[in-house]
Amino acid sequence: MKKHTILAVDDDRTNLQIIRSVLEKDYALQLAISGEMALKFIERNRPDLILLDLMMPGMDGRETMAKLRQIPGCETVPVVFLTANQETAEEIQCLNMGASDFINKPIIPGILELRLRRILELDDLQHHLQTAVEEKTRQYQELALESIFAIVNIIEAKDEITEGHSVRVAGYSRALATAMGYDEKSVDEVYRAGLLHDVGKTGIPDLILKKEGKLTREEYGEIKEHTSIGGHILAAIETMDYLAEGAKYHHERYDGTGYPNGLAGEDIPEIGRIIAVADVFDALVSKRHYKEAMDVETAKAELLKGAGSQFDPAIVKIFIELMENGTIEEIRQASGAGH
């Protein structure tokens, strides 16, 4: 088994010799006589625990700890302070800084060894649990995505002419979220919401979904219900509330004349405003029962025309940039569209 690395920092060489005699058999031990020397070591090799003298000339223990916490990978490394000051207030201050423990001088070998062993065992357990949680989370996310794609297959089975629409909308939405500076988790959420934005269409009769030509006012009213139906279906997944937002609000308009709630501007959840642009673009450039596919440049002009009325103008601007740098076309080609 690989030995834990302990960095001991103390300006008193006698104390370092004591620490060496107690720990070097069971640990990979590194010694430093100043905070400055310790930080240089930490930048090259992250220790598993730092034994840190509180009172040192120049950079003292508190300052050293504050600086090491700024080094990537050292935010949670256990720090144990060493000091001859036995005042309770001093100990409380050190613990409030995030120290794992506080050992008084003169150093008693047995206490030093037992406390460090306990801290490292707890730290190992914490890392083990964190790894296990991350693995379970990964498995859960994979299962969730598989389930989402199964639902997408159900949606597209309702109308073969829209095959690939949900995947493309999700791809465009993901590209938008990335360009808008979303973090990785939020980008994934937007992608999943894009995949399921049309789930409410499973509640719309096929005669209406597949009707050739223009819909009557009553039929169009039924089509509009897919947003409310989708929102209701996905609201049952309480741990992914963003899914319901994407399904319910992607037909709201920026000027407040959309449906189902007639929300306007930033009152429309941003995930709905993102999917709205992606959804309309793909509908424009795709064949439908009631129309032929529009060419990409004409669709681009339609998006620009709708900026500020139908769409959030800032999101349209980013989408156009993604069109111009080739990102949108790559997503289209990857799905087989345009062939």
C-alpha positions in Angstrom: 0.0 0.0 0.0 1.3 3.5 -0.9 2.3 5.5 2.1 0.6 8.8 2.9 2.7 11.8 2.4 3.0 14.2 5.4 4.6 17.6 5.2 5.9 18.8 8.5 6.7 22.6 8.8 8.5 24.0 11.8 11.4 26.5 12.2 12.7 24.5 15.2 14.9 21.7 13.8 14.7 19.8 17.1 10.9 19.5 16.6 11.5 18.3 13.1 13.8 15.6 14.3 11.2 14.4 16.8 8.6 14.3 14.1 11.0 12.4 11.8 11.7 9.8 14.4 8.0 9.2 15.1 6.6 9.3 11.5 9.3 8.3 9.0 8.7 4.6 9.3 5.0 4.7 8.4 4.8 7.8 6.2 6.5 9.5 3.2 7.8 12.4 5.2 8.8 15.8 3.9 10.3 18.5 6.1 10.3 22.3 5.8 11.7 25.0 8.1 9.5 27.9 6.9 6.1 28.6 5.3 7.8 29.8 2.1 9.6 26.5 1.8 6.5 24.6 2.5 4.5 26.4 -0.2 7.2 25.6 -2.8 7.0 22.0 -1.9 3.2 21.9 -2.1 3.2 23.4 -5.6 5.3 20.4 -6.8 3.8 17.6 -4.7 0.4 17.6 -2.9 0.8 16.1 0.6 -2.0 14.1 2.3 -1.6 16.0 5.5 0.3 19.1 6.7 1.7 19.4 10.2 2.2 23.2 10.6 3.9 25.2 13.3 1.7 28.1 14.2 4.4 30.6 15.3 7.2 31.0 12.8 9.3 34.0 11.8 8.3 35.6 8.5 5.3 33.8 7.3 3.5 32.3 10.3 1.2 29.2 10.3 -2.0 31.1 9.7 -0.6 33.0 6.6 0.9 29.7 5.3 -2.5 27.9 5.6 -4.3 30.8 3.9 -1.9 30.7 1.0 -1.9 26.9 0.6 -5.7 26.9 0.4 -5.4 28.9 -2.7 -3.3 26.2 -4.4 -5.5 24.0 -6.7 -5.9 20.6 -5.1 -5.0 21.8 -1.6 -8.4 23.2 -0.6 -9.2 20.3 1.6 -5.8 18.9 2.6 -5.9 18.3 6.4 -3.8 20.8 8.4 -2.8 20.1 12.0 -1.3 23.1 13.9 1.6 22.8 16.3 2.1 25.4 19.0 3.4 26.0 22.5 0.5 28.4 23.1 -2.1 26.5 25.1 -4.7 29.2 25.3 -8.3 28.0 24.4 -8.9 31.1 22.3 -5.9 30.2 20.1 -7.1 26.7 19.6 -10.6 27.9 18.7 -9.2 30.4 16.2 -7.2 27.7 14.5 -10.1 25.3 14.2 -12.3 28.1 12.8 -9.7 28.5 10.1 -10.4 25.0 9.0 -7.6 23.1 10.8 -8.3 19.4 11.4 -6.6 19.4 14.8 -4.4 21.3 17.2 -1.4 19.6 18.9 0.5 21.3 21.8 4.2 21.5 22.2 6.3 19.9 23.6 5.4 17.1 21.1 4.4 13.8 22.8 5.3 11.1 20.2 2.3 8.8 21.0 -0.3 11.6 20.8 1.2 12.8 17.5 1.1 9.4 15.9 -2.4 8.5 17.1 -4.0 11.8 16.1 -2.4 11.9 12.6 -3.4 8.3 12.0 -7.0 9.1 13.0 -7.2 12.2 10.8 -5.8 10.3 7.8 -8.2 7.4 8.3 -11.1 9.8 8.4 -9.8 11.7 5.3 -9.4 8.4 3.4 -13.0 7.4 4.4 -14.3 10.7 3.2 -12.5 10.4 -0.2 -13.8 6.8 -0.5 -17.4 7.9 0.2 -17.1 10.8 -2.3 -15.8 8.5 -5.0 -18.7 6.1 -4.3 -21.2 8.9 -4.5 -19.7 10.2 -7.7 -19.9 6.7 -9.3 -23.5 6.3 -8.2 -24.3 9.7 -9.6 -22.7 8.8 -12.9 -24.7 5.6 -13.1 -27.9 7.5 -12.2 -27.2 10.1 -14.9 -26.6 7.4 -17.5 -29.8 5.6 -16.6 -31.7 8.9 -16.7 -30.3 9.7 -20.2 -31.2 6.3 -21.5 -34.7 6.7 -20.2 -35.0 10.1 -21.8 -33.9 8.7 -25.2 -36.5 6.0 -24.8 -39.2 8.7 -24.3 -37.8 10.6 -27.3 -38.3 7.4 -29.4 -42.0 7.4 -28.2 -42.4 11.0 -29.2 -41.0 10.5 -32.7 -42.9 7.3 -33.2 -46.1 9.5 -33.2 -44.9 11.2 -36.4 -42.1 9.8 -38.5 -41.7 13.1 -40.4 -40.3 14.8 -37.3 -37.6 12.1 -36.8 -34.5 13.7 -35.3 -36.2 16.9 -34.4 -35.8 16.5 -30.6 -32.2 15.4 -30.9 -31.3 18.4 -33.1 -33.2 20.9 -30.8 -31.3 19.4 -27.8 -28.0 19.8 -29.7 -28.7 23.4 -30.7 -29.9 24.2 -27.1 -26.7 22.6 -25.7 -24.5 24.7 -28.0 -26.4 27.9 -27.0 -26.1 27.1 -23.3 -22.3 26.5 -23.7 -21.9 29.8 -25.7 -23.9 31.6 -23.0 -21.4 30.5 -20.3 -23.4 27.8 -18.6 -21.4 25.4 -16.4 -21.2 21.7 -17.4 -24.1 20.6 -15.2 -26.4 23.3 -16.4 -25.5 22.6 -20.1 -26.5 19.0 -19.5 -29.8 20.1 -18.0 -30.6 22.3 -21.0 -29.7 19.4 -23.3 -32.0 17.0 -21.5 -34.8 19.6 -21.5 -34.3 20.0 -25.2 -34.7 16.3 -25.8 -38.0 16.2 -24.0 -39.5 19.6 -25.0 -42.2 18.0 -27.2 -43.2 15.2 -24.8 -46.6 16.7 -24.6 -47.3 15.8 -28.2 -47.9 12.2 -27.0 -51.2 13.5 -25.8 -52.3 15.0 -29.1 -54.4 13.0 -31.5 -52.5 11.6 -34.6 -55.2 13.1 -36.9 -54.2 16.5 -35.8 -50.4 16.0 -35.6 -50.2 14.4 -39.1 -52.8 16.6 -40.8 -51.8 17.8 -44.3 -52.4 21.4 -44.8 -53.6 24.2 -42.5 -55.1 23.4 -39.1 -58.5 24.8 -38.1 -58.6 27.2 -35.1 -59.9 24.3 -32.9 -57.1 22.0 -34.1 -54.5 24.6 -33.5 -55.9 25.1 -30.0 -55.4 21.3 -29.3 -51.8 21.5 -30.6 -51.1 24.3 -28.3 -52.1 22.1 -25.4 -48.9 20.0 -25.8 -46.9 22.6 -23.8 -49.2 22.3 -20.8 -49.4 18.5 -21.2 -45.6 18.2 -21.4 -45.2 20.4 -18.4 -47.7 18.3 -16.4 -46.0 15.0 -17.4 -42.5 16.1 -16.5 -43.5 17.9 -13.3 -43.7 14.4 -11.8 -39.9 14.2 -12.1 -39.3 16.5 -9.1 -35.5 16.0 -9.1 -35.3 17.5 -12.6 -37.7 20.4 -12.5 -35.9 22.0 -15.4 -37.4 19.4 -17.7 -40.9 20.7 -17.1 -39.8 24.3 -17.7 -38.4 23.4 -21.1 -41.6 21.6 -22.1 -44.0 24.1 -20.8 -42.4 27.4 -21.8 -40.7 26.9 -25.2 -43.7 28.4 -27.0 -43.9 31.6 -24.9 -43.0 34.7 -26.9 -40.7 37.4 -25.8 -43.4 40.0 -26.4 -45.9 38.2 -24.2 -48.2 36.8 -27.0 -47.2 33.2 -26.7 -48.6 30.3 -24.8 -49.6 28.7 -22.4 -49.2 31.5 -19.9 -48.5 34.6 -22.0 -45.2 35.3 -20.2 -43.0 38.1 -21.5 -39.3 38.9 -21.6 -37.2 37.6 -18.7 -40.3 36.3 -16.9 -40.0 33.4 -19.3 -37.6 30.9 -17.8 -34.3 31.1 -19.7 -34.3 27.4 -20.6 -37.6 28.1 -22.4 -36.2 31.0 -24.3 -33.2 28.9 -25.4 -35.3 26.0 -26.6 -37.7 28.4 -28.3 -35.0 29.6 -30.7 -33.6 26.1 -31.3 -37.1 24.6 -31.8 -38.3 27.2 -34.3 -35.1 27.1 -36.3 -35.3 23.3 -36.7 -39.0 23.5 -37.6 -38.2 26.1 -40.3 -35.5 24.1 -42.0 -37.3 20.8 -41.8 -40.2 19.4 -43.9 -43.5 19.1 -42.2 -46.9 17.8 -43.3 -48.1 21.3 -43.9 -44.9 22.8 -45.5 -41.7 22.2 -47.3 -38.3 22.8 -45.7 -37.0 26.3 -45.7 -33.4 27.0 -46.7 -31.0 27.9 -43.9 -30.4 31.5 -45.0 -34.1 32.2 -45.1 -34.5 30.6 -41.7 -31.7 32.8 -40.4 -33.6 35.9 -41.7 -36.8 34.7 -39.9 -34.9 34.4 -36.6 -33.6 37.9 -36.9 -37.0 39.1 -37.8 -38.5 37.6 -34.7 -35.7 38.9 -32.3 -37.3 41.0 -29.7 -40.9 39.9 -30.5 -41.0 36.1 -30.7 -37.5 35.5 -29.3 -35.0 36.8 -26.8 -32.8 39.0 -29.0 -29.6 38.2 -27.0 -30.2 34.4 -27.6 -30.9 34.9 -31.3 -27.6 36.9 -31.6 -25.7 34.0 -30.1 -27.5 31.5 -32.3 -26.6 33.4 -35.4 -23.0 33.4 -34.3 -23.2 29.7 -33.9 -24.6 29.4 -37.4 -21.8 31.6 -38.8 -19.1 29.6 -37.1 -20.5 26.3 -38.4 -21.6 24.8 -35.1 -25.3 24.6 -36.0 -24.6 23.0 -39.4 -22.3 20.4 -37.7 -25.2 19.5 -35.4 -27.6 19.2 -38.4 -25.2 17.1 -40.4 -24.5 14.8 -37.4 -28.2 14.0 -37.2 -28.5 13.3 -40.9 -30.5 16.5 -41.6 -29.9 18.2 -44.9 -28.9 15.1 -46.8 
